[in-house]
Amino acid sequence: MIETMVDLGEPVEEDKVLARVHSVDRTGVASQEIRAKMSGLLAARHFPGLVKAGDCAGVVAVEV
């Protein structure tokens, strides 16, 4: 299950946590953090809450 940490259109700095992924099968395991690889604006994010390997969790765009 994905927990989003940034709203759409919000500025994002490199290495900021965009989301956390919680295992629904292993409830005692720590969540995995998804961090921004660049600075920009959050243009898209995953919806609804369940996320699988290979799904797009978010898109960071750069204003031009």
ROLUM-90856 format. One record per atom (N, C-alpha, C, O): residue in one letter; atom name; x, y, z. Coordinates in steps of 0.1 Angstrom, whole numbers. Layout:
<rotors>
<rotor><residu>A</residu><atome>CA</atome><c1>X</c1><c2>Y</c2><c3>Z</c3></rotor>
...
</rotors>
This chain:
<rotors>
<rotor><residu>M</residu><atome>N</atome><c1>8</c1><c2>-12</c2><c3>0</c3></rotor>
<rotor><residu>M</residu><atome>CA</atome><c1>0</c1><c2>0</c2><c3>0</c3></rotor>
<rotor><residu>M</residu><atome>C</atome><c1>9</c1><c2>12</c2><c3>0</c3></rotor>
<rotor><residu>M</residu><atome>O</atome><c1>19</c1><c2>13</c2><c3>7</c3></rotor>
<rotor><residu>I</residu><atome>N</atome><c1>5</c1><c2>22</c2><c3>-8</c3></rotor>
<rotor><residu>I</residu><atome>CA</atome><c1>13</c1><c2>34</c2><c3>-9</c3></rotor>
<rotor><residu>I</residu><atome>C</atome><c1>8</c1><c2>46</c2><c3>0</c3></rotor>
<rotor><residu>I</residu><atome>O</atome><c1>-4</c1><c2>48</c2><c3>0</c3></rotor>
<rotor><residu>E</residu><atome>N</atome><c1>17</c1><c2>53</c2><c3>6</c3></rotor>
<rotor><residu>E</residu><atome>CA</atome><c1>13</c1><c2>64</c2><c3>14</c3></rotor>
<rotor><residu>E</residu><atome>C</atome><c1>20</c1><c2>76</c2><c3>8</c3></rotor>
<rotor><residu>E</residu><atome>O</atome><c1>32</c1><c2>77</c2><c3>9</c3></rotor>
<rotor><residu>T</residu><atome>N</atome><c1>13</c1><c2>85</c2><c3>2</c3></rotor>
<rotor><residu>T</residu><atome>CA</atome><c1>19</c1><c2>97</c2><c3>-5</c3></rotor>
<rotor><residu>T</residu><atome>C</atome><c1>23</c1><c2>107</c2><c3>6</c3></rotor>
<rotor><residu>T</residu><atome>O</atome><c1>16</c1><c2>109</c2><c3>16</c3></rotor>
<rotor><residu>M</residu><atome>N</atome><c1>34</c1><c2>114</c2><c3>3</c3></rotor>
<rotor><residu>M</residu><atome>CA</atome><c1>39</c1><c2>123</c2><c3>13</c3></rotor>
<rotor><residu>M</residu><atome>C</atome><c1>39</c1><c2>138</c2><c3>7</c3></rotor>
<rotor><residu>M</residu><atome>O</atome><c1>42</c1><c2>147</c2><c3>14</c3></rotor>
<rotor><residu>V</residu><atome>N</atome><c1>37</c1><c2>139</c2><c3>-7</c3></rotor>
<rotor><residu>V</residu><atome>CA</atome><c1>37</c1><c2>152</c2><c3>-13</c3></rotor>
<rotor><residu>V</residu><atome>C</atome><c1>24</c1><c2>153</c2><c3>-22</c3></rotor>
<rotor><residu>V</residu><atome>O</atome><c1>20</c1><c2>144</c2><c3>-28</c3></rotor>
<rotor><residu>D</residu><atome>N</atome><c1>19</c1><c2>165</c2><c3>-21</c3></rotor>
<rotor><residu>D</residu><atome>CA</atome><c1>7</c1><c2>168</c2><c3>-29</c3></rotor>
<rotor><residu>D</residu><atome>C</atome><c1>10</c1><c2>172</c2><c3>-44</c3></rotor>
<rotor><residu>D</residu><atome>O</atome><c1>22</c1><c2>176</c2><c3>-46</c3></rotor>
<rotor><residu>L</residu><atome>N</atome><c1>1</c1><c2>169</c2><c3>-53</c3></rotor>
<rotor><residu>L</residu><atome>CA</atome><c1>3</c1><c2>173</c2><c3>-67</c3></rotor>
<rotor><residu>L</residu><atome>C</atome><c1>6</c1><c2>188</c2><c3>-68</c3></rotor>
<rotor><residu>L</residu><atome>O</atome><c1>-1</c1><c2>196</c2><c3>-62</c3></rotor>
<rotor><residu>G</residu><atome>N</atome><c1>16</c1><c2>191</c2><c3>-76</c3></rotor>
<rotor><residu>G</residu><atome>CA</atome><c1>19</c1><c2>205</c2><c3>-79</c3></rotor>
<rotor><residu>G</residu><atome>C</atome><c1>29</c1><c2>211</c2><c3>-68</c3></rotor>
<rotor><residu>G</residu><atome>O</atome><c1>33</c1><c2>222</c2><c3>-70</c3></rotor>
<rotor><residu>E</residu><atome>N</atome><c1>32</c1><c2>203</c2><c3>-58</c3></rotor>
<rotor><residu>E</residu><atome>CA</atome><c1>41</c1><c2>208</c2><c3>-47</c3></rotor>
<rotor><residu>E</residu><atome>C</atome><c1>55</c1><c2>208</c2><c3>-52</c3></rotor>
<rotor><residu>E</residu><atome>O</atome><c1>59</c1><c2>198</c2><c3>-59</c3></rotor>
<rotor><residu>P</residu><atome>N</atome><c1>63</c1><c2>218</c2><c3>-49</c3></rotor>
<rotor><residu>P</residu><atome>CA</atome><c1>78</c1><c2>217</c2><c3>-52</c3></rotor>
<rotor><residu>P</residu><atome>C</atome><c1>84</c1><c2>206</c2><c3>-45</c3></rotor>
<rotor><residu>P</residu><atome>O</atome><c1>81</c1><c2>203</c2><c3>-33</c3></rotor>
<rotor><residu>V</residu><atome>N</atome><c1>94</c1><c2>200</c2><c3>-51</c3></rotor>
<rotor><residu>V</residu><atome>CA</atome><c1>101</c1><c2>188</c2><c3>-46</c3></rotor>
<rotor><residu>V</residu><atome>C</atome><c1>116</c1><c2>191</c2><c3>-47</c3></rotor>
<rotor><residu>V</residu><atome>O</atome><c1>121</c1><c2>195</c2><c3>-58</c3></rotor>
<rotor><residu>E</residu><atome>N</atome><c1>124</c1><c2>188</c2><c3>-37</c3></rotor>
<rotor><residu>E</residu><atome>CA</atome><c1>138</c1><c2>189</c2><c3>-37</c3></rotor>
<rotor><residu>E</residu><atome>C</atome><c1>144</c1><c2>175</c2><c3>-39</c3></rotor>
<rotor><residu>E</residu><atome>O</atome><c1>138</c1><c2>165</c2><c3>-35</c3></rotor>
<rotor><residu>E</residu><atome>N</atome><c1>155</c1><c2>174</c2><c3>-45</c3></rotor>
<rotor><residu>E</residu><atome>CA</atome><c1>162</c1><c2>161</c2><c3>-47</c3></rotor>
<rotor><residu>E</residu><atome>C</atome><c1>163</c1><c2>154</c2><c3>-33</c3></rotor>
<rotor><residu>E</residu><atome>O</atome><c1>167</c1><c2>160</c2><c3>-23</c3></rotor>
<rotor><residu>D</residu><atome>N</atome><c1>161</c1><c2>141</c2><c3>-33</c3></rotor>
<rotor><residu>D</residu><atome>CA</atome><c1>162</c1><c2>132</c2><c3>-22</c3></rotor>
<rotor><residu>D</residu><atome>C</atome><c1>150</c1><c2>134</c2><c3>-12</c3></rotor>
<rotor><residu>D</residu><atome>O</atome><c1>151</c1><c2>127</c2><c3>-1</c3></rotor>
<rotor><residu>K</residu><atome>N</atome><c1>140</c1><c2>142</c2><c3>-15</c3></rotor>
<rotor><residu>K</residu><atome>CA</atome><c1>128</c1><c2>143</c2><c3>-6</c3></rotor>
<rotor><residu>K</residu><atome>C</atome><c1>120</c1><c2>130</c2><c3>-7</c3></rotor>
<rotor><residu>K</residu><atome>O</atome><c1>119</c1><c2>125</c2><c3>-18</c3></rotor>
<rotor><residu>V</residu><atome>N</atome><c1>114</c1><c2>126</c2><c3>4</c3></rotor>
<rotor><residu>V</residu><atome>CA</atome><c1>105</c1><c2>114</c2><c3>4</c3></rotor>
<rotor><residu>V</residu><atome>C</atome><c1>92</c1><c2>118</c2><c3>-3</c3></rotor>
<rotor><residu>V</residu><atome>O</atome><c1>85</c1><c2>126</c2><c3>2</c3></rotor>
<rotor><residu>L</residu><atome>N</atome><c1>89</c1><c2>111</c2><c3>-14</c3></rotor>
<rotor><residu>L</residu><atome>CA</atome><c1>77</c1><c2>113</c2><c3>-22</c3></rotor>
<rotor><residu>L</residu><atome>C</atome><c1>66</c1><c2>104</c2><c3>-16</c3></rotor>
<rotor><residu>L</residu><atome>O</atome><c1>54</c1><c2>108</c2><c3>-16</c3></rotor>
<rotor><residu>A</residu><atome>N</atome><c1>70</c1><c2>92</c2><c3>-12</c3></rotor>
<rotor><residu>A</residu><atome>CA</atome><c1>59</c1><c2>82</c2><c3>-8</c3></rotor>
<rotor><residu>A</residu><atome>C</atome><c1>66</c1><c2>71</c2><c3>0</c3></rotor>
<rotor><residu>A</residu><atome>O</atome><c1>78</c1><c2>69</c2><c3>0</c3></rotor>
<rotor><residu>R</residu><atome>N</atome><c1>58</c1><c2>64</c2><c3>8</c3></rotor>
<rotor><residu>R</residu><atome>CA</atome><c1>63</c1><c2>52</c2><c3>15</c3></rotor>
<rotor><residu>R</residu><atome>C</atome><c1>54</c1><c2>41</c2><c3>11</c3></rotor>
<rotor><residu>R</residu><atome>O</atome><c1>42</c1><c2>42</c2><c3>9</c3></rotor>
<rotor><residu>V</residu><atome>N</atome><c1>60</c1><c2>29</c2><c3>9</c3></rotor>
<rotor><residu>V</residu><atome>CA</atome><c1>53</c1><c2>17</c2><c3>5</c3></rotor>
<rotor><residu>V</residu><atome>C</atome><c1>53</c1><c2>7</c2><c3>16</c3></rotor>
<rotor><residu>V</residu><atome>O</atome><c1>64</c1><c2>3</c2><c3>21</c3></rotor>
<rotor><residu>H</residu><atome>N</atome><c1>41</c1><c2>4</c2><c3>21</c3></rotor>
<rotor><residu>H</residu><atome>CA</atome><c1>39</c1><c2>-5</c2><c3>32</c3></rotor>
<rotor><residu>H</residu><atome>C</atome><c1>35</c1><c2>-19</c2><c3>27</c3></rotor>
<rotor><residu>H</residu><atome>O</atome><c1>26</c1><c2>-20</c2><c3>18</c3></rotor>
<rotor><residu>S</residu><atome>N</atome><c1>41</c1><c2>-29</c2><c3>32</c3></rotor>
<rotor><residu>S</residu><atome>CA</atome><c1>37</c1><c2>-43</c2><c3>28</c3></rotor>
<rotor><residu>S</residu><atome>C</atome><c1>24</c1><c2>-47</c2><c3>34</c3></rotor>
<rotor><residu>S</residu><atome>O</atome><c1>23</c1><c2>-46</c2><c3>46</c3></rotor>
<rotor><residu>V</residu><atome>N</atome><c1>15</c1><c2>-52</c2><c3>26</c3></rotor>
<rotor><residu>V</residu><atome>CA</atome><c1>2</c1><c2>-56</c2><c3>32</c3></rotor>
<rotor><residu>V</residu><atome>C</atome><c1>3</c1><c2>-71</c2><c3>36</c3></rotor>
<rotor><residu>V</residu><atome>O</atome><c1>-6</c1><c2>-76</c2><c3>44</c3></rotor>
<rotor><residu>D</residu><atome>N</atome><c1>13</c1><c2>-78</c2><c3>32</c3></rotor>
<rotor><residu>D</residu><atome>CA</atome><c1>15</c1><c2>-92</c2><c3>35</c3></rotor>
<rotor><residu>D</residu><atome>C</atome><c1>23</c1><c2>-94</c2><c3>48</c3></rotor>
<rotor><residu>D</residu><atome>O</atome><c1>22</c1><c2>-104</c2><c3>55</c3></rotor>
<rotor><residu>R</residu><atome>N</atome><c1>32</c1><c2>-84</c2><c3>50</c3></rotor>
<rotor><residu>R</residu><atome>CA</atome><c1>42</c1><c2>-85</c2><c3>61</c3></rotor>
<rotor><residu>R</residu><atome>C</atome><c1>40</c1><c2>-73</c2><c3>70</c3></rotor>
<rotor><residu>R</residu><atome>O</atome><c1>48</c1><c2>-63</c2><c3>68</c3></rotor>
<rotor><residu>T</residu><atome>N</atome><c1>31</c1><c2>-72</c2><c3>79</c3></rotor>
<rotor><residu>T</residu><atome>CA</atome><c1>28</c1><c2>-60</c2><c3>86</c3></rotor>
<rotor><residu>T</residu><atome>C</atome><c1>38</c1><c2>-55</c2><c3>96</c3></rotor>
<rotor><residu>T</residu><atome>O</atome><c1>38</c1><c2>-43</c2><c3>99</c3></rotor>
<rotor><residu>G</residu><atome>N</atome><c1>47</c1><c2>-64</c2><c3>100</c3></rotor>
<rotor><residu>G</residu><atome>CA</atome><c1>58</c1><c2>-60</c2><c3>109</c3></rotor>
<rotor><residu>G</residu><atome>C</atome><c1>70</c1><c2>-54</c2><c3>103</c3></rotor>
<rotor><residu>G</residu><atome>O</atome><c1>80</c1><c2>-50</c2><c3>110</c3></rotor>
<rotor><residu>V</residu><atome>N</atome><c1>71</c1><c2>-54</c2><c3>90</c3></rotor>
<rotor><residu>V</residu><atome>CA</atome><c1>82</c1><c2>-49</c2><c3>82</c3></rotor>
<rotor><residu>V</residu><atome>C</atome><c1>82</c1><c2>-34</c2><c3>80</c3></rotor>
<rotor><residu>V</residu><atome>O</atome><c1>71</c1><c2>-28</c2><c3>78</c3></rotor>
<rotor><residu>A</residu><atome>N</atome><c1>93</c1><c2>-27</c2><c3>81</c3></rotor>
<rotor><residu>A</residu><atome>CA</atome><c1>94</c1><c2>-13</c2><c3>79</c3></rotor>
<rotor><residu>A</residu><atome>C</atome><c1>90</c1><c2>-9</c2><c3>65</c3></rotor>
<rotor><residu>A</residu><atome>O</atome><c1>92</c1><c2>-17</c2><c3>56</c3></rotor>
<rotor><residu>S</residu><atome>N</atome><c1>84</c1><c2>3</c2><c3>63</c3></rotor>
<rotor><residu>S</residu><atome>CA</atome><c1>81</c1><c2>7</c2><c3>50</c3></rotor>
<rotor><residu>S</residu><atome>C</atome><c1>93</c1><c2>11</c2><c3>42</c3></rotor>
<rotor><residu>S</residu><atome>O</atome><c1>104</c1><c2>14</c2><c3>47</c3></rotor>
<rotor><residu>Q</residu><atome>N</atome><c1>91</c1><c2>10</c2><c3>28</c3></rotor>
<rotor><residu>Q</residu><atome>CA</atome><c1>102</c1><c2>14</c2><c3>19</c3></rotor>
<rotor><residu>Q</residu><atome>C</atome><c1>99</c1><c2>28</c2><c3>14</c3></rotor>
<rotor><residu>Q</residu><atome>O</atome><c1>88</c1><c2>32</c2><c3>11</c3></rotor>
<rotor><residu>E</residu><atome>N</atome><c1>109</c1><c2>37</c2><c3>14</c3></rotor>
<rotor><residu>E</residu><atome>CA</atome><c1>107</c1><c2>51</c2><c3>10</c3></rotor>
<rotor><residu>E</residu><atome>C</atome><c1>111</c1><c2>53</c2><c3>-5</c3></rotor>
<rotor><residu>E</residu><atome>O</atome><c1>121</c1><c2>47</c2><c3>-10</c3></rotor>
<rotor><residu>I</residu><atome>N</atome><c1>103</c1><c2>60</c2><c3>-11</c3></rotor>
<rotor><residu>I</residu><atome>CA</atome><c1>105</c1><c2>64</c2><c3>-25</c3></rotor>
<rotor><residu>I</residu><atome>C</atome><c1>110</c1><c2>79</c2><c3>-25</c3></rotor>
<rotor><residu>I</residu><atome>O</atome><c1>102</c1><c2>87</c2><c3>-20</c3></rotor>
<rotor><residu>R</residu><atome>N</atome><c1>122</c1><c2>82</c2><c3>-29</c3></rotor>
<rotor><residu>R</residu><atome>CA</atome><c1>128</c1><c2>95</c2><c3>-29</c3></rotor>
<rotor><residu>R</residu><atome>C</atome><c1>129</c1><c2>101</c2><c3>-43</c3></rotor>
<rotor><residu>R</residu><atome>O</atome><c1>131</c1><c2>94</c2><c3>-53</c3></rotor>
<rotor><residu>A</residu><atome>N</atome><c1>128</c1><c2>114</c2><c3>-43</c3></rotor>
<rotor><residu>A</residu><atome>CA</atome><c1>130</c1><c2>121</c2><c3>-56</c3></rotor>
<rotor><residu>A</residu><atome>C</atome><c1>144</c1><c2>121</c2><c3>-61</c3></rotor>
<rotor><residu>A</residu><atome>O</atome><c1>153</c1><c2>123</c2><c3>-53</c3></rotor>
<rotor><residu>K</residu><atome>N</atome><c1>146</c1><c2>118</c2><c3>-73</c3></rotor>
<rotor><residu>K</residu><atome>CA</atome><c1>160</c1><c2>117</c2><c3>-79</c3></rotor>
<rotor><residu>K</residu><atome>C</atome><c1>164</c1><c2>131</c2><c3>-85</c3></rotor>
<rotor><residu>K</residu><atome>O</atome><c1>175</c1><c2>132</c2><c3>-89</c3></rotor>
<rotor><residu>M</residu><atome>N</atome><c1>154</c1><c2>140</c2><c3>-85</c3></rotor>
<rotor><residu>M</residu><atome>CA</atome><c1>157</c1><c2>154</c2><c3>-90</c3></rotor>
<rotor><residu>M</residu><atome>C</atome><c1>148</c1><c2>164</c2><c3>-84</c3></rotor>
<rotor><residu>M</residu><atome>O</atome><c1>138</c1><c2>160</c2><c3>-78</c3></rotor>
<rotor><residu>S</residu><atome>N</atome><c1>151</c1><c2>177</c2><c3>-85</c3></rotor>
<rotor><residu>S</residu><atome>CA</atome><c1>142</c1><c2>187</c2><c3>-80</c3></rotor>
<rotor><residu>S</residu><atome>C</atome><c1>132</c1><c2>191</c2><c3>-91</c3></rotor>
<rotor><residu>S</residu><atome>O</atome><c1>135</c1><c2>190</c2><c3>-103</c3></rotor>
<rotor><residu>G</residu><atome>N</atome><c1>120</c1><c2>196</c2><c3>-87</c3></rotor>
<rotor><residu>G</residu><atome>CA</atome><c1>110</c1><c2>200</c2><c3>-96</c3></rotor>
<rotor><residu>G</residu><atome>C</atome><c1>97</c1><c2>201</c2><c3>-89</c3></rotor>
<rotor><residu>G</residu><atome>O</atome><c1>96</c1><c2>204</c2><c3>-78</c3></rotor>
<rotor><residu>L</residu><atome>N</atome><c1>86</c1><c2>198</c2><c3>-97</c3></rotor>
<rotor><residu>L</residu><atome>CA</atome><c1>72</c1><c2>198</c2><c3>-92</c3></rotor>
<rotor><residu>L</residu><atome>C</atome><c1>67</c1><c2>184</c2><c3>-93</c3></rotor>
<rotor><residu>L</residu><atome>O</atome><c1>69</c1><c2>177</c2><c3>-103</c3></rotor>
<rotor><residu>L</residu><atome>N</atome><c1>59</c1><c2>180</c2><c3>-84</c3></rotor>
<rotor><residu>L</residu><atome>CA</atome><c1>52</c1><c2>167</c2><c3>-85</c3></rotor>
<rotor><residu>L</residu><atome>C</atome><c1>41</c1><c2>168</c2><c3>-95</c3></rotor>
<rotor><residu>L</residu><atome>O</atome><c1>31</c1><c2>175</c2><c3>-92</c3></rotor>
<rotor><residu>A</residu><atome>N</atome><c1>42</c1><c2>162</c2><c3>-106</c3></rotor>
<rotor><residu>A</residu><atome>CA</atome><c1>32</c1><c2>163</c2><c3>-117</c3></rotor>
<rotor><residu>A</residu><atome>C</atome><c1>22</c1><c2>152</c2><c3>-117</c3></rotor>
<rotor><residu>A</residu><atome>O</atome><c1>11</c1><c2>154</c2><c3>-122</c3></rotor>
<rotor><residu>A</residu><atome>N</atome><c1>26</c1><c2>140</c2><c3>-112</c3></rotor>
<rotor><residu>A</residu><atome>CA</atome><c1>17</c1><c2>129</c2><c3>-112</c3></rotor>
<rotor><residu>A</residu><atome>C</atome><c1>21</c1><c2>120</c2><c3>-100</c3></rotor>
<rotor><residu>A</residu><atome>O</atome><c1>32</c1><c2>120</c2><c3>-96</c3></rotor>
<rotor><residu>R</residu><atome>N</atome><c1>11</c1><c2>112</c2><c3>-96</c3></rotor>
<rotor><residu>R</residu><atome>CA</atome><c1>14</c1><c2>102</c2><c3>-85</c3></rotor>
<rotor><residu>R</residu><atome>C</atome><c1>5</c1><c2>90</c2><c3>-87</c3></rotor>
<rotor><residu>R</residu><atome>O</atome><c1>-6</c1><c2>91</c2><c3>-93</c3></rotor>
<rotor><residu>H</residu><atome>N</atome><c1>8</c1><c2>79</c2><c3>-80</c3></rotor>
<rotor><residu>H</residu><atome>CA</atome><c1>1</c1><c2>67</c2><c3>-81</c3></rotor>
<rotor><residu>H</residu><atome>C</atome><c1>-13</c1><c2>68</c2><c3>-74</c3></rotor>
<rotor><residu>H</residu><atome>O</atome><c1>-13</c1><c2>74</c2><c3>-63</c3></rotor>
<rotor><residu>F</residu><atome>N</atome><c1>-23</c1><c2>62</c2><c3>-80</c3></rotor>
<rotor><residu>F</residu><atome>CA</atome><c1>-36</c1><c2>62</c2><c3>-74</c3></rotor>
<rotor><residu>F</residu><atome>C</atome><c1>-44</c1><c2>50</c2><c3>-79</c3></rotor>
<rotor><residu>F</residu><atome>O</atome><c1>-43</c1><c2>48</c2><c3>-91</c3></rotor>
<rotor><residu>P</residu><atome>N</atome><c1>-50</c1><c2>42</c2><c3>-72</c3></rotor>
<rotor><residu>P</residu><atome>CA</atome><c1>-53</c1><c2>42</c2><c3>-57</c3></rotor>
<rotor><residu>P</residu><atome>C</atome><c1>-42</c1><c2>37</c2><c3>-49</c3></rotor>
<rotor><residu>P</residu><atome>O</atome><c1>-30</c1><c2>38</c2><c3>-53</c3></rotor>
<rotor><residu>G</residu><atome>N</atome><c1>-45</c1><c2>33</c2><c3>-37</c3></rotor>
<rotor><residu>G</residu><atome>CA</atome><c1>-35</c1><c2>29</c2><c3>-26</c3></rotor>
<rotor><residu>G</residu><atome>C</atome><c1>-27</c1><c2>17</c2><c3>-29</c3></rotor>
<rotor><residu>G</residu><atome>O</atome><c1>-15</c1><c2>17</c2><c3>-24</c3></rotor>
<rotor><residu>L</residu><atome>N</atome><c1>-31</c1><c2>7</c2><c3>-36</c3></rotor>
<rotor><residu>L</residu><atome>CA</atome><c1>-23</c1><c2>-5</c2><c3>-37</c3></rotor>
<rotor><residu>L</residu><atome>C</atome><c1>-14</c1><c2>-3</c2><c3>-49</c3></rotor>
<rotor><residu>L</residu><atome>O</atome><c1>-18</c1><c2>1</c2><c3>-60</c3></rotor>
<rotor><residu>V</residu><atome>N</atome><c1>-1</c1><c2>-6</c2><c3>-46</c3></rotor>
<rotor><residu>V</residu><atome>CA</atome><c1>10</c1><c2>-5</c2><c3>-57</c3></rotor>
<rotor><residu>V</residu><atome>C</atome><c1>17</c1><c2>-18</c2><c3>-58</c3></rotor>
<rotor><residu>V</residu><atome>O</atome><c1>19</c1><c2>-25</c2><c3>-48</c3></rotor>
<rotor><residu>K</residu><atome>N</atome><c1>21</c1><c2>-21</c2><c3>-70</c3></rotor>
<rotor><residu>K</residu><atome>CA</atome><c1>28</c1><c2>-33</c2><c3>-73</c3></rotor>
<rotor><residu>K</residu><atome>C</atome><c1>42</c1><c2>-30</c2><c3>-79</c3></rotor>
<rotor><residu>K</residu><atome>O</atome><c1>44</c1><c2>-19</c2><c3>-84</c3></rotor>
<rotor><residu>A</residu><atome>N</atome><c1>51</c1><c2>-39</c2><c3>-79</c3></rotor>
<rotor><residu>A</residu><atome>CA</atome><c1>64</c1><c2>-38</c2><c3>-85</c3></rotor>
<rotor><residu>A</residu><atome>C</atome><c1>62</c1><c2>-34</c2><c3>-100</c3></rotor>
<rotor><residu>A</residu><atome>O</atome><c1>54</c1><c2>-40</c2><c3>-107</c3></rotor>
<rotor><residu>G</residu><atome>N</atome><c1>69</c1><c2>-23</c2><c3>-104</c3></rotor>
<rotor><residu>G</residu><atome>CA</atome><c1>68</c1><c2>-19</c2><c3>-118</c3></rotor>
<rotor><residu>G</residu><atome>C</atome><c1>58</c1><c2>-7</c2><c3>-120</c3></rotor>
<rotor><residu>G</residu><atome>O</atome><c1>59</c1><c2>-1</c2><c3>-131</c3></rotor>
<rotor><residu>D</residu><atome>N</atome><c1>50</c1><c2>-5</c2><c3>-110</c3></rotor>
<rotor><residu>D</residu><atome>CA</atome><c1>40</c1><c2>7</c2><c3>-112</c3></rotor>
<rotor><residu>D</residu><atome>C</atome><c1>48</c1><c2>20</c2><c3>-110</c3></rotor>
<rotor><residu>D</residu><atome>O</atome><c1>58</c1><c2>21</c2><c3>-103</c3></rotor>
<rotor><residu>C</residu><atome>N</atome><c1>43</c1><c2>30</c2><c3>-117</c3></rotor>
<rotor><residu>C</residu><atome>CA</atome><c1>48</c1><c2>44</c2><c3>-116</c3></rotor>
<rotor><residu>C</residu><atome>C</atome><c1>43</c1><c2>50</c2><c3>-103</c3></rotor>
<rotor><residu>C</residu><atome>O</atome><c1>31</c1><c2>51</c2><c3>-101</c3></rotor>
<rotor><residu>A</residu><atome>N</atome><c1>52</c1><c2>53</c2><c3>-94</c3></rotor>
<rotor><residu>A</residu><atome>CA</atome><c1>48</c1><c2>59</c2><c3>-81</c3></rotor>
<rotor><residu>A</residu><atome>C</atome><c1>46</c1><c2>74</c2><c3>-82</c3></rotor>
<rotor><residu>A</residu><atome>O</atome><c1>38</c1><c2>80</c2><c3>-74</c3></rotor>
<rotor><residu>G</residu><atome>N</atome><c1>53</c1><c2>81</c2><c3>-90</c3></rotor>
<rotor><residu>G</residu><atome>CA</atome><c1>52</c1><c2>95</c2><c3>-92</c3></rotor>
<rotor><residu>G</residu><atome>C</atome><c1>61</c1><c2>100</c2><c3>-103</c3></rotor>
<rotor><residu>G</residu><atome>O</atome><c1>70</c1><c2>94</c2><c3>-107</c3></rotor>
<rotor><residu>V</residu><atome>N</atome><c1>58</c1><c2>112</c2><c3>-107</c3></rotor>
<rotor><residu>V</residu><atome>CA</atome><c1>65</c1><c2>119</c2><c3>-118</c3></rotor>
<rotor><residu>V</residu><atome>C</atome><c1>69</c1><c2>133</c2><c3>-113</c3></rotor>
<rotor><residu>V</residu><atome>O</atome><c1>60</c1><c2>141</c2><c3>-109</c3></rotor>
<rotor><residu>V</residu><atome>N</atome><c1>82</c1><c2>136</c2><c3>-113</c3></rotor>
<rotor><residu>V</residu><atome>CA</atome><c1>87</c1><c2>149</c2><c3>-110</c3></rotor>
<rotor><residu>V</residu><atome>C</atome><c1>90</c1><c2>156</c2><c3>-123</c3></rotor>
<rotor><residu>V</residu><atome>O</atome><c1>98</c1><c2>151</c2><c3>-131</c3></rotor>
<rotor><residu>A</residu><atome>N</atome><c1>84</c1><c2>168</c2><c3>-125</c3></rotor>
<rotor><residu>A</residu><atome>CA</atome><c1>86</c1><c2>176</c2><c3>-137</c3></rotor>
<rotor><residu>A</residu><atome>C</atome><c1>94</c1><c2>188</c2><c3>-135</c3></rotor>
<rotor><residu>A</residu><atome>O</atome><c1>94</c1><c2>194</c2><c3>-123</c3></rotor>
<rotor><residu>V</residu><atome>N</atome><c1>101</c1><c2>193</c2><c3>-145</c3></rotor>
<rotor><residu>V</residu><atome>CA</atome><c1>108</c1><c2>206</c2><c3>-144</c3></rotor>
<rotor><residu>V</residu><atome>C</atome><c1>102</c1><c2>216</c2><c3>-152</c3></rotor>
<rotor><residu>V</residu><atome>O</atome><c1>98</c1><c2>214</c2><c3>-163</c3></rotor>
<rotor><residu>E</residu><atome>N</atome><c1>100</c1><c2>228</c2><c3>-146</c3></rotor>
<rotor><residu>E</residu><atome>CA</atome><c1>94</c1><c2>239</c2><c3>-153</c3></rotor>
<rotor><residu>E</residu><atome>C</atome><c1>104</c1><c2>245</c2><c3>-163</c3></rotor>
<rotor><residu>E</residu><atome>O</atome><c1>115</c1><c2>246</c2><c3>-160</c3></rotor>
<rotor><residu>V</residu><atome>N</atome><c1>99</c1><c2>248</c2><c3>-175</c3></rotor>
<rotor><residu>V</residu><atome>CA</atome><c1>107</c1><c2>254</c2><c3>-186</c3></rotor>
<rotor><residu>V</residu><atome>C</atome><c1>101</c1><c2>267</c2><c3>-190</c3></rotor>
<rotor><residu>V</residu><atome>O</atome><c1>107</c1><c2>273</c2><c3>-199</c3></rotor>
</rotors>
